[in-house]
Amino acid sequence: MLTLGVESSCDDLSMALVEAGRVLANVTASQTAAHAPFGGVVPEIASRRHLEALEATLDLTLKKAQKNLSQLRGIAATFAPGLVGSLLVGLNFAKALAMALQIPFRGVHHIEGHLWSAALENSVETPFLGLAVSGGHSHLYLVKGVGDYQVLGHTVDDAAGEAFDKIAKLIGLGYPGGPAIDRLSERGDPAAFYFALPRVKGHPLHTSFSGMKTAAVDYFRRHGDSPQFQANLAASFQAAVVRALSTMVARALQHHPVKQVVLAGGVACNRALRAALQELLQDRDIRLAMPSPQYCTDNGAMIAFTGEKYLEGSEDSPLSLNAFARSPLGQGSPGRKGL
């Protein structure tokens, strides 16, 4: 069925058309330049820009796919988690369009969309371990199927992407910080500074990045701000974050023997993390599925793909579905018997 996906959880508005699991078009209206002077996303600016971009983004998506509105058979939109103002823009637009066209609507959890983003370009078999890593999330799930998720571990404080952004700001790399840290790390020594592997008492599959961030600030204060220092700190900090995430996966595999691991989310673009997981899994006869960079960041295709799976099973959502800034994946469903 031809499904429109709308993703507006943060500063990017993205729409996509998916049919039978195949992406026909994916269009993203980025706001990075608008938020860069502030060193991060300004919620009010984000929601206002989403409103301004709705019509043009939909028109371009339809044009690229060579489709029209009358051909749509379903609409999916992100309902949580994220910036409430941004979420409401995309969610209400999708619900209004579904009502006008008299076609079913499905709300999709943002992290759920990321977990299935690798399936846009790869063969994905359940059960699999899904590591969703972004500016707002660092969670490890056991995924048994669409709608069937068990959280195994997560960060207890900063998300990995958030930690990258903060360290990038500290050493003057600007926003967004993750890609800048990744690029600068190529010129640095990953062993220049020591960061202890975080441990969360009683929760071996949880992790923490606040201690690493504090250590990085201390190194910055004690060692100055030369270009080589910046490169070394970026490389060492990135190596520590990658080690923490890889350790989460390695420990989970001891108790959950799956044949596939999925890496997803904005931080899935990080070259060091991708390489580390490939090395970890290659000797274990476990496949690693990763989306290409265009599907690592927030995108409408992952929402359309996941929404289509639900709608094919007649699992739509009520038009009364609201947006939620926080909503743990797996606790409640946006279907008619859920939220």
Secondary structure, DSSP 8 states (H G I E B T S, - for coil): -EEEEEE-SSS-EEEEEEETTEEEEEEEE--HHHHGGGTS--HHHHHHHHHHHHHHHHHHHHHHHT--GGG--EEEEEEESS-HHHHHHHHHHHHHHHHHHT--EEEEEHHHHHHTGGGGTS---SSEEEEEESSS-EEEEEEEETTEEEEEEEBSSS-HHHHHHHHHHHTT--SSHHHHHHHHHTTS-TTSS-------TT-TT-B--HHHHHHHHHHHHHH---HHHHHHHHHHHHHHHHHHHHHHHHHHHHHS--SEEEEESGGGG-HHHHHHHHHHHHTTT-EEE---HHHHSS-HHHHHHHHHHHHHTT----TT----S---TTSS-SSTT--
